Amino acid sequence: MKAESVAPEAASPHERFETAARAQGLTPRETEVFLLLIEGYSLPAIEERFVLSHSTVKTHARHIYEKFGVKTKQELIATLKEPR
């Protein structure tokens, strides 16, 4: 069963977050970074996890924030935790 066909209240948080990533048009790498950001990972921790430069992770984060219409990681998390 695809995540899109799962009723929102029945979907796991991970499924909801992946659905949100697709809806906002995130790239596969942005989605990987996004999933860690919403778990509370710092940019340096993400850099280490994916062996990426600070500049690359910062750019991914900026694109994610722009696509979700937020300015900070905390805003992103709050937006996704709000009941729909």
N, C-alpha and C positions, 0 to 999 in steps of 0.2 A: 504494500500500500504506500503510495507516495505521500509525502508530508503535506502537500497542498490539499489532499482529500481528507485529512484528519481534521475533525472538528477542533477548533481552537482550545476548548477546555480539555480535550482528550490528548492533545499534543504535548510531548515532553518539552521542557524549556529549550533543549538543544534543537529540537525540530522547529519550534517557533522561531528561534534565532536564525536558523538556516533559511527558513521561509522569508524572514525579514531581510536577510542578506540578498537573496535572489530578487525580492521585490524592489530593492534599492539599486539593483544592478551592480553589485560588487563583483569584482573579478575573483577567480579562485584563490589567489594569494591574499587579496583583501579580506576574503571570507575567513581564511585561516587566522589572520591577524585580528579581525573583528571578534571571532569566537574567544580568543585569549583576552582581548581588551575587556569584554563584558564579564569575564571571569575575574577581572581585577588585576591581570598581569601588567607590570610596568613595561615601558618601551625597552629598557635595557634587558629585561627578562625575555621579551619577544625576540630581540636581536640575537641573544644567545641561543634560544630554542631553535630558530631557523637559520642561524649563522648568516645573518644579514647585517649590513652596515646600519649605523644609527640613522643616517640620512634616508636610507631606503625605508626603514620602518616608520620614521617620522612622516615620510611622504604617503605611505599607505594609510597611516592614521589620519592624516589631513584629508585624504580623499574619502575615507569612511565617514568622518565627521561632516564633510560637505554634503555627501550623498544622503545622510540622515538629517541634515539641517541642524546640527548641534556644534558647539565649540569646544567641549571638553569630554573627557572620558566619563566623568561623573554624569554629565547631561545625557550621554549615550546610554549609560546603564539605567538611569532614571526613566528615560523614554521607553526603554524595552521592558522595564519592570511594571510600568503602569498598566492597570487592567484595561482591556479593550472592550 
